[in-house]
Amino acid sequence: MGRTVKQVKFSKPPTVKLTRVAAYARVSSGKDAMLHSLSAQVSHYNEYIQKHPGWVFAGVYVDEALTGTKDTRANFQRLLTACRNGDVDLILTKSVSRFARNTVTLLETVRELKALGVDVYFEEQNIHSAGSDGELLLTILASYAQAESLSASENQKWRIKRNFENGKPWNGTMLGYRMADGQYVIVPEEAAVVRRIFDEYLSGLGAEAIAKKLNEEGIYARRGAPWGHTTIFKILRNYSYTGNLLLQTTYRENHITKKTLVNHGELPKYHATDTHEAIIPIEVFQAVQEEIARRAAVHTHPTPKQTYPFTGLITCACCGKHYRRKVTHTGPVWICATYNTKGKAYCASKQIPEAALIAMTEEVLGTVCPDRLHNKITAITADKDNTLIFTLADGQVSVKRWQDRSRAESWTQEMKNAARQKTLERNMKK
């Protein structure tokens, strides 16, 4: 008796779309307790997201020691980029104030994310931005958060103003001193470095030369940072080394931007004399200021500083400094600022021939290199092995490599003529 085989068709199980979830955490101070809190938040989100059914972990983005009233937080911007690239569906964050204290920034960000289909969940307020009444509640809460930020800023300004009126210093991180009970106390070994900088400048050395000598001798600035000409000039111009204080020379624009501005009379300045022991006599300080002005007058160029399409775009992967344009005997090149000023011992990067840089840029853009690049290219990273990594405004990344010029290509016509003349002279002597 034959068997009958019956085919049974099973219905396909429905595909369940998983939610890609990221988290954002931030602390507003670099203090150990705050950073411990940040670490705890990261651990919490890692575990919470990965254990939640139906969720896929899309990363935890954290910013340390920054302020929510600014929108330049590096990892916050990385999170927004991931959302724009379609890699995130839901963002978890502790509260409105952790996300942003600026109402305008908060609402613009939330609205953009909403348009991208990304929901933001604020745990403390139990608000989903994608909800029907989410934006109204966020507007109210963000306004409170911004008012709180303004109140804290005004209280801080009041404390600083009282200290200024009493002749108390505000900056406790000055080389040569430590703050003790609201007063500057000399650190002898650091004070010796400060005196040396003033003496060597008056002896004729420039700020760059002084910085180079200190670095070569293993004498570093505060917290072990290497010296640069900017740091040297900050010390040479610091009036506090005379034992006197000139306070409120700068101020914050407002509690939103927190931009530091030079005080040209917008606010009162406070001059307090004999507030602490001097490291530099006032006569030496004044002599240095006169020498700085004299050298500046000699080296001042009448023409304004020229900028180029690549200015501020190229970053060295070795040391993190920007590349600058330099004209050599073989033509213009772009060179790392560290390599140019300190040498190969401090940065082993390579200079990029400008012709090669333009050619690679045109390959990436598919058009003639324009005069303005910043609206098309956001960054160029100069890496090892003659590699350039282009990051475009639309988020795309392109990697290019250039070939080193041959010895023959590096010779200019003048160099060839000089070599030919030397050959003729040698032949005539034979």
Contacts in CASP RR format, 6 or more apart in sequence:
PFRMAT RR
TARGET T0000
AUTHOR 0000-0000-0000
METHOD contacts of the structure
MODEL  1
MGRTVKQVKFSKPPTVKLTRVAAYARVSSGKDAMLHSLSAQVSHYNEYIQ
KHPGWVFAGVYVDEALTGTKDTRANFQRLLTACRNGDVDLILTKSVSRFA
RNTVTLLETVRELKALGVDVYFEEQNIHSAGSDGELLLTILASYAQAESL
SASENQKWRIKRNFENGKPWNGTMLGYRMADGQYVIVPEEAAVVRRIFDE
YLSGLGAEAIAKKLNEEGIYARRGAPWGHTTIFKILRNYSYTGNLLLQTT
YRENHITKKTLVNHGELPKYHATDTHEAIIPIEVFQAVQEEIARRAAVHT
HPTPKQTYPFTGLITCACCGKHYRRKVTHTGPVWICATYNTKGKAYCASK
QIPEAALIAMTEEVLGTVCPDRLHNKITAITADKDNTLIFTLADGQVSVK
RWQDRSRAESWTQEMKNAARQKTLERNMKK
16 54 0 8 1.000
18 54 0 8 1.000
18 55 0 8 1.000
18 56 0 8 1.000
19 54 0 8 1.000
19 55 0 8 1.000
19 56 0 8 1.000
19 89 0 8 1.000
19 90 0 8 1.000
20 55 0 8 1.000
20 56 0 8 1.000
20 58 0 8 1.000
20 87 0 8 1.000
20 88 0 8 1.000
20 89 0 8 1.000
20 90 0 8 1.000
21 49 0 8 1.000
21 52 0 8 1.000
21 55 0 8 1.000
21 56 0 8 1.000
21 57 0 8 1.000
21 58 0 8 1.000
21 88 0 8 1.000
21 89 0 8 1.000
21 90 0 8 1.000
21 91 0 8 1.000
21 92 0 8 1.000
22 58 0 8 1.000
22 59 0 8 1.000
22 60 0 8 1.000
22 61 0 8 1.000
22 79 0 8 1.000
22 82 0 8 1.000
22 88 0 8 1.000
22 90 0 8 1.000
22 91 0 8 1.000
22 92 0 8 1.000
23 41 0 8 1.000
23 45 0 8 1.000
23 49 0 8 1.000
23 59 0 8 1.000
23 60 0 8 1.000
23 61 0 8 1.000
23 91 0 8 1.000
23 92 0 8 1.000
23 93 0 8 1.000
24 60 0 8 1.000
24 61 0 8 1.000
24 62 0 8 1.000
24 75 0 8 1.000
24 76 0 8 1.000
24 79 0 8 1.000
24 91 0 8 1.000
24 92 0 8 1.000
24 93 0 8 1.000
24 98 0 8 1.000
24 99 0 8 1.000
25 38 0 8 1.000
25 41 0 8 1.000
25 42 0 8 1.000
25 45 0 8 1.000
25 60 0 8 1.000
25 61 0 8 1.000
25 62 0 8 1.000
25 63 0 8 1.000
25 93 0 8 1.000
25 94 0 8 1.000
25 98 0 8 1.000
26 38 0 8 1.000
26 62 0 8 1.000
26 63 0 8 1.000
26 64 0 8 1.000
26 66 0 8 1.000
26 68 0 8 1.000
26 73 0 8 1.000
26 76 0 8 1.000
26 98 0 8 1.000
27 34 0 8 1.000
27 35 0 8 1.000
27 37 0 8 1.000
27 38 0 8 1.000
27 64 0 8 1.000
27 65 0 8 1.000
28 34 0 8 1.000
28 65 0 8 1.000
28 66 0 8 1.000
28 67 0 8 1.000
28 68 0 8 1.000
29 65 0 8 1.000
30 64 0 8 1.000
30 65 0 8 1.000
34 65 0 8 1.000
35 64 0 8 1.000
38 62 0 8 1.000
38 64 0 8 1.000
41 62 0 8 1.000
41 94 0 8 1.000
42 60 0 8 1.000
42 62 0 8 1.000
45 60 0 8 1.000
45 92 0 8 1.000
46 57 0 8 1.000
46 60 0 8 1.000
48 92 0 8 1.000
49 55 0 8 1.000
49 57 0 8 1.000
49 58 0 8 1.000
49 59 0 8 1.000
49 92 0 8 1.000
50 57 0 8 1.000
55 90 0 8 1.000
58 82 0 8 1.000
58 87 0 8 1.000
58 88 0 8 1.000
58 89 0 8 1.000
61 75 0 8 1.000
61 76 0 8 1.000
61 78 0 8 1.000
61 79 0 8 1.000
62 75 0 8 1.000
63 73 0 8 1.000
63 74 0 8 1.000
63 75 0 8 1.000
63 76 0 8 1.000
66 73 0 8 1.000
67 101 0 8 1.000
67 258 0 8 1.000
68 97 0 8 1.000
68 98 0 8 1.000
68 99 0 8 1.000
68 100 0 8 1.000
68 101 0 8 1.000
68 102 0 8 1.000
69 100 0 8 1.000
69 101 0 8 1.000
69 102 0 8 1.000
69 105 0 8 1.000
69 146 0 8 1.000
69 149 0 8 1.000
69 255 0 8 1.000
69 256 0 8 1.000
69 257 0 8 1.000
69 258 0 8 1.000
70 102 0 8 1.000
70 257 0 8 1.000
70 258 0 8 1.000
71 100 0 8 1.000
71 102 0 8 1.000
71 105 0 8 1.000
71 109 0 8 1.000
79 88 0 8 1.000
79 91 0 8 1.000
80 109 0 8 1.000
80 112 0 8 1.000
80 113 0 8 1.000
81 395 0 8 1.000
82 88 0 8 1.000
83 91 0 8 1.000
83 113 0 8 1.000
83 116 0 8 1.000
83 118 0 8 1.000
84 116 0 8 1.000
85 395 0 8 1.000
86 116 0 8 1.000
88 118 0 8 1.000
89 117 0 8 1.000
89 118 0 8 1.000
89 119 0 8 1.000
90 118 0 8 1.000
90 119 0 8 1.000
90 120 0 8 1.000
90 121 0 8 1.000
91 113 0 8 1.000
91 118 0 8 1.000
91 119 0 8 1.000
91 120 0 8 1.000
91 121 0 8 1.000
92 121 0 8 1.000
92 123 0 8 1.000
93 99 0 8 1.000
93 120 0 8 1.000
93 121 0 8 1.000
93 122 0 8 1.000
93 123 0 8 1.000
94 122 0 8 1.000
94 123 0 8 1.000
94 124 0 8 1.000
95 122 0 8 1.000
95 123 0 8 1.000
95 124 0 8 1.000
95 125 0 8 1.000
96 106 0 8 1.000
96 122 0 8 1.000
96 124 0 8 1.000
96 125 0 8 1.000
96 127 0 8 1.000
96 138 0 8 1.000
96 141 0 8 1.000
96 142 0 8 1.000
96 145 0 8 1.000
97 145 0 8 1.000
97 148 0 8 1.000
99 106 0 8 1.000
99 109 0 8 1.000
99 120 0 8 1.000
99 122 0 8 1.000
100 106 0 8 1.000
100 109 0 8 1.000
100 142 0 8 1.000
100 145 0 8 1.000
101 142 0 8 1.000
101 145 0 8 1.000
101 146 0 8 1.000
101 148 0 8 1.000
101 149 0 8 1.000
102 142 0 8 1.000
102 146 0 8 1.000
102 256 0 8 1.000
103 139 0 8 1.000
103 142 0 8 1.000
103 143 0 8 1.000
103 145 0 8 1.000
103 146 0 8 1.000
106 138 0 8 1.000
106 142 0 8 1.000
107 135 0 8 1.000
107 138 0 8 1.000
107 139 0 8 1.000
107 142 0 8 1.000
110 120 0 8 1.000
110 129 0 8 1.000
110 135 0 8 1.000
110 138 0 8 1.000
111 135 0 8 1.000
113 119 0 8 1.000
113 120 0 8 1.000
113 129 0 8 1.000
114 129 0 8 1.000
114 130 0 8 1.000
117 130 0 8 1.000
119 128 0 8 1.000
119 129 0 8 1.000
119 130 0 8 1.000
119 131 0 8 1.000
120 128 0 8 1.000
120 129 0 8 1.000
120 130 0 8 1.000
121 127 0 8 1.000
121 128 0 8 1.000
121 129 0 8 1.000
122 129 0 8 1.000
122 138 0 8 1.000
125 137 0 8 1.000
125 141 0 8 1.000
127 134 0 8 1.000
127 137 0 8 1.000
127 138 0 8 1.000
127 141 0 8 1.000
128 134 0 8 1.000
129 135 0 8 1.000
129 138 0 8 1.000
146 256 0 8 1.000
149 255 0 8 1.000
149 256 0 8 1.000
150 255 0 8 1.000
152 255 0 8 1.000
153 252 0 8 1.000
153 254 0 8 1.000
153 255 0 8 1.000
154 255 0 8 1.000
160 170 0 8 1.000
160 248 0 8 1.000
163 169 0 8 1.000
163 170 0 8 1.000
164 170 0 8 1.000
164 247 0 8 1.000
164 248 0 8 1.000
164 270 0 8 1.000
165 270 0 8 1.000
167 245 0 8 1.000
167 247 0 8 1.000
167 270 0 8 1.000
167 272 0 8 1.000
167 275 0 8 1.000
168 182 0 8 1.000
168 183 0 8 1.000
168 275 0 8 1.000
169 179 0 8 1.000
169 182 0 8 1.000
169 183 0 8 1.000
169 184 0 8 1.000
169 240 0 8 1.000
169 245 0 8 1.000
169 247 0 8 1.000
169 275 0 8 1.000
169 276 0 8 1.000
170 247 0 8 1.000
171 240 0 8 1.000
172 178 0 8 1.000
172 179 0 8 1.000
172 184 0 8 1.000
173 222 0 8 1.000
174 184 0 8 1.000
174 238 0 8 1.000
174 240 0 8 1.000
175 190 0 8 1.000
175 193 0 8 1.000
175 194 0 8 1.000
175 221 0 8 1.000
175 222 0 8 1.000
175 235 0 8 1.000
176 186 0 8 1.000
176 187 0 8 1.000
176 190 0 8 1.000
176 191 0 8 1.000
176 193 0 8 1.000
176 194 0 8 1.000
176 279 0 8 1.000
177 184 0 8 1.000
177 185 0 8 1.000
177 186 0 8 1.000
177 187 0 8 1.000
177 190 0 8 1.000
177 191 0 8 1.000
177 240 0 8 1.000
177 276 0 8 1.000
177 279 0 8 1.000
178 184 0 8 1.000
178 185 0 8 1.000
178 187 0 8 1.000
179 185 0 8 1.000
183 275 0 8 1.000
183 276 0 8 1.000
184 240 0 8 1.000
184 243 0 8 1.000
184 275 0 8 1.000
184 276 0 8 1.000
184 277 0 8 1.000
185 276 0 8 1.000
185 277 0 8 1.000
186 277 0 8 1.000
186 279 0 8 1.000
190 222 0 8 1.000
191 279 0 8 1.000
193 214 0 8 1.000
193 219 0 8 1.000
194 235 0 8 1.000
194 241 0 8 1.000
194 279 0 8 1.000
194 280 0 8 1.000
195 279 0 8 1.000
195 280 0 8 1.000
197 210 0 8 1.000
197 232 0 8 1.000
197 235 0 8 1.000
197 236 0 8 1.000
198 235 0 8 1.000
198 236 0 8 1.000
198 241 0 8 1.000
198 280 0 8 1.000
198 284 0 8 1.000
198 285 0 8 1.000
198 288 0 8 1.000
200 206 0 8 1.000
200 210 0 8 1.000
200 213 0 8 1.000
201 207 0 8 1.000
201 210 0 8 1.000
201 232 0 8 1.000
201 236 0 8 1.000
201 288 0 8 1.000
201 291 0 8 1.000
202 284 0 8 1.000
202 287 0 8 1.000
202 288 0 8 1.000
202 291 0 8 1.000
205 213 0 8 1.000
206 229 0 8 1.000
206 232 0 8 1.000
206 295 0 8 1.000
207 228 0 8 1.000
207 229 0 8 1.000
207 230 0 8 1.000
207 232 0 8 1.000
207 233 0 8 1.000
207 236 0 8 1.000
208 228 0 8 1.000
208 229 0 8 1.000
208 232 0 8 1.000
208 341 0 8 1.000
210 227 0 8 1.000
210 232 0 8 1.000
211 226 0 8 1.000
211 227 0 8 1.000
211 228 0 8 1.000
211 229 0 8 1.000
211 231 0 8 1.000
211 232 0 8 1.000
212 227 0 8 1.000
212 342 0 8 1.000
214 220 0 8 1.000
214 227 0 8 1.000
215 226 0 8 1.000
215 227 0 8 1.000
215 228 0 8 1.000
215 342 0 8 1.000
215 346 0 8 1.000
220 226 0 8 1.000
220 227 0 8 1.000
221 227 0 8 1.000
221 231 0 8 1.000
225 231 0 8 1.000
226 346 0 8 1.000
229 341 0 8 1.000
233 292 0 8 1.000
235 241 0 8 1.000
236 288 0 8 1.000
236 292 0 8 1.000
237 289 0 8 1.000
237 292 0 8 1.000
239 245 0 8 1.000
239 246 0 8 1.000
239 285 0 8 1.000
240 246 0 8 1.000
240 276 0 8 1.000
241 278 0 8 1.000
241 279 0 8 1.000
241 280 0 8 1.000
241 285 0 8 1.000
242 278 0 8 1.000
242 280 0 8 1.000
242 281 0 8 1.000
242 282 0 8 1.000
242 285 0 8 1.000
243 273 0 8 1.000
243 274 0 8 1.000
243 275 0 8 1.000
243 276 0 8 1.000
243 277 0 8 1.000
243 278 0 8 1.000
243 279 0 8 1.000
244 271 0 8 1.000
244 272 0 8 1.000
244 273 0 8 1.000
244 274 0 8 1.000
244 275 0 8 1.000
244 278 0 8 1.000
244 282 0 8 1.000
245 270 0 8 1.000
245 271 0 8 1.000
245 272 0 8 1.000
245 275 0 8 1.000
245 276 0 8 1.000
246 269 0 8 1.000
246 270 0 8 1.000
246 271 0 8 1.000
247 269 0 8 1.000
247 270 0 8 1.000
247 271 0 8 1.000
247 272 0 8 1.000
248 263 0 8 1.000
248 267 0 8 1.000
248 268 0 8 1.000
248 269 0 8 1.000
248 270 0 8 1.000
249 262 0 8 1.000
249 263 0 8 1.000
249 269 0 8 1.000
250 260 0 8 1.000
250 261 0 8 1.000
250 262 0 8 1.000
250 263 0 8 1.000
251 260 0 8 1.000
251 261 0 8 1.000
251 263 0 8 1.000
251 266 0 8 1.000
251 267 0 8 1.000
252 258 0 8 1.000
252 259 0 8 1.000
252 260 0 8 1.000
252 261 0 8 1.000
253 259 0 8 1.000
253 260 0 8 1.000
253 261 0 8 1.000
263 269 0 8 1.000
308 325 0 8 1.000
309 369 0 8 1.000
309 370 0 8 1.000
309 371 0 8 1.000
309 372 0 8 1.000
309 373 0 8 1.000
310 323 0 8 1.000
310 325 0 8 1.000
310 334 0 8 1.000
310 357 0 8 1.000
310 373 0 8 1.000
310 380 0 8 1.000
311 324 0 8 1.000
311 325 0 8 1.000
312 322 0 8 1.000
312 323 0 8 1.000
313 373 0 8 1.000
313 374 0 8 1.000
313 377 0 8 1.000
313 379 0 8 1.000
313 380 0 8 1.000
314 322 0 8 1.000
314 323 0 8 1.000
314 334 0 8 1.000
314 352 0 8 1.000
314 380 0 8 1.000
314 381 0 8 1.000
314 382 0 8 1.000
314 388 0 8 1.000
315 321 0 8 1.000
315 322 0 8 1.000
315 323 0 8 1.000
315 379 0 8 1.000
315 380 0 8 1.000
315 381 0 8 1.000
315 382 0 8 1.000
316 322 0 8 1.000
316 323 0 8 1.000
316 336 0 8 1.000
316 337 0 8 1.000
316 338 0 8 1.000
316 339 0 8 1.000
316 347 0 8 1.000
316 349 0 8 1.000
316 382 0 8 1.000
317 349 0 8 1.000
317 381 0 8 1.000
317 382 0 8 1.000
317 383 0 8 1.000
317 384 0 8 1.000
318 336 0 8 1.000
318 338 0 8 1.000
318 347 0 8 1.000
318 348 0 8 1.000
318 349 0 8 1.000
318 384 0 8 1.000
319 336 0 8 1.000
319 338 0 8 1.000
319 346 0 8 1.000
319 347 0 8 1.000
319 349 0 8 1.000
320 338 0 8 1.000
321 336 0 8 1.000
321 337 0 8 1.000
321 338 0 8 1.000
321 347 0 8 1.000
322 336 0 8 1.000
322 337 0 8 1.000
323 334 0 8 1.000
323 335 0 8 1.000
323 336 0 8 1.000
323 337 0 8 1.000
323 352 0 8 1.000
323 382 0 8 1.000
324 334 0 8 1.000
324 335 0 8 1.000
324 337 0 8 1.000
324 340 0 8 1.000
325 332 0 8 1.000
325 333 0 8 1.000
325 334 0 8 1.000
325 354 0 8 1.000
326 332 0 8 1.000
326 333 0 8 1.000
326 334 0 8 1.000
326 335 0 8 1.000
326 340 0 8 1.000
326 351 0 8 1.000
327 333 0 8 1.000
328 351 0 8 1.000
329 412 0 8 1.000
329 414 0 8 1.000
329 415 0 8 1.000
330 353 0 8 1.000
330 405 0 8 1.000
330 410 0 8 1.000
330 411 0 8 1.000
330 412 0 8 1.000
331 353 0 8 1.000
331 354 0 8 1.000
331 412 0 8 1.000
332 353 0 8 1.000
332 354 0 8 1.000
333 351 0 8 1.000
333 352 0 8 1.000
333 353 0 8 1.000
333 354 0 8 1.000
334 351 0 8 1.000
334 352 0 8 1.000
334 354 0 8 1.000
334 357 0 8 1.000
335 349 0 8 1.000
335 351 0 8 1.000
335 352 0 8 1.000
336 347 0 8 1.000
336 349 0 8 1.000
336 351 0 8 1.000
336 382 0 8 1.000
338 346 0 8 1.000
338 347 0 8 1.000
338 349 0 8 1.000
339 346 0 8 1.000
339 347 0 8 1.000
339 348 0 8 1.000
339 349 0 8 1.000
339 351 0 8 1.000
349 382 0 8 1.000
350 382 0 8 1.000
350 386 0 8 1.000
352 382 0 8 1.000
352 388 0 8 1.000
352 402 0 8 1.000
353 402 0 8 1.000
353 405 0 8 1.000
356 402 0 8 1.000
356 403 0 8 1.000
357 388 0 8 1.000
357 402 0 8 1.000
358 369 0 8 1.000
359 402 0 8 1.000
360 388 0 8 1.000
360 390 0 8 1.000
360 400 0 8 1.000
360 402 0 8 1.000
361 369 0 8 1.000
361 373 0 8 1.000
361 377 0 8 1.000
361 390 0 8 1.000
362 368 0 8 1.000
362 369 0 8 1.000
363 400 0 8 1.000
364 377 0 8 1.000
364 390 0 8 1.000
364 392 0 8 1.000
364 398 0 8 1.000
364 400 0 8 1.000
365 376 0 8 1.000
365 377 0 8 1.000
370 376 0 8 1.000
375 393 0 8 1.000
376 392 0 8 1.000
376 393 0 8 1.000
377 390 0 8 1.000
377 391 0 8 1.000
377 392 0 8 1.000
377 393 0 8 1.000
378 391 0 8 1.000
378 392 0 8 1.000
378 393 0 8 1.000
378 395 0 8 1.000
379 390 0 8 1.000
379 391 0 8 1.000
380 388 0 8 1.000
380 389 0 8 1.000
380 390 0 8 1.000
380 391 0 8 1.000
381 388 0 8 1.000
381 389 0 8 1.000
381 391 0 8 1.000
382 388 0 8 1.000
383 389 0 8 1.000
385 401 0 8 1.000
386 401 0 8 1.000
386 402 0 8 1.000
386 403 0 8 1.000
386 404 0 8 1.000
387 399 0 8 1.000
387 400 0 8 1.000
387 401 0 8 1.000
388 399 0 8 1.000
388 400 0 8 1.000
388 401 0 8 1.000
388 402 0 8 1.000
389 397 0 8 1.000
389 398 0 8 1.000
389 399 0 8 1.000
390 397 0 8 1.000
390 398 0 8 1.000
390 399 0 8 1.000
390 400 0 8 1.000
391 397 0 8 1.000
392 398 0 8 1.000
411 419 0 8 1.000
END
